[in-house]
Amino acid sequence: MPCMYCQKLISEITTVSCIFEEIQINGNWHKRRFISFGGESLGKRCRQCGITIEPSHFHHYGCKNEECPACFRRIIACECEKTQLRNEHGEIVQIEK
């Protein structure tokens, strides 16, 4: 099954990171954080979305193991207003509510 935002296959061995490195929260752009609530160690794969846990990698948006860079809670459970994702080339996608 592909990520609905980056279209990479989730949990595929060749998919190591989501391509969207920034997220707009409460009107401000934030660098997404690789920290995992799932307790995985560096070099291991996220049990939820399959990315490899590394400082330069990002969870697929919607992963329950991603930390919100604004409030530091689980991004899918926090009350921050998340509206858009942006990649290194400036491509922006709207986050579905």
Residue, then its C-alpha position, 0 to 999 in steps of 0.5 A: m500500500p502506498c503512502m497517500y502523500c509521497q506515493k512510496l510503498i509503505s513497509e517496502i524494503t526499498t522505502v526508507s523515508c517519506i519525502f516530505e521533510e517539513i510540515q505546516i502546523n498552526g500556520n508555521w513551517h516545521k522540520r519533521r522529526f525522526i524521533s519515534f514513539g515506537g521505541e525503535s533504535l537507529g537503523k531499525r524499521c518503524r513497526q507502523c510505517g516501515i521507514t528506517i529510523e535515521p536522523s535524515h528520515f521521516h515517518h509517512y504522515g499519519c504514522k502513530n509513531e511520529e512526534c509533532p515538532a510543535c507540541f512534541r506529542r504523537i502527531i496523530a493525537c495532538e490538537c495542533e492544526k496540521t495543513q500541508l507537507r513540503n519536500e526539499h524541492g518545494e512541492i506542497v501537498q494538502i493534508e487530508k482532514 
